[in-house]
Amino acid sequence: MADIAFVFHWPPAAMDDLSVAELMQWRDRAAQRHNPEQSRGS
């Protein structure tokens, strides 16, 4: 959750209603946004 909050500037309360699957999807998006080179396999 910290990854999501850091990258997207979301407060913790914004993630309260998300399922674990949704949190994992958003975490993947945060990782891609934060490290785009690594996401492409470089």
Buried (B, 14 or more C-beta within 10 A) or exposed (E): BEBBBEBEEBEEEEBEEBEEEEBEEBBEBBBEEEEEEEEEEE
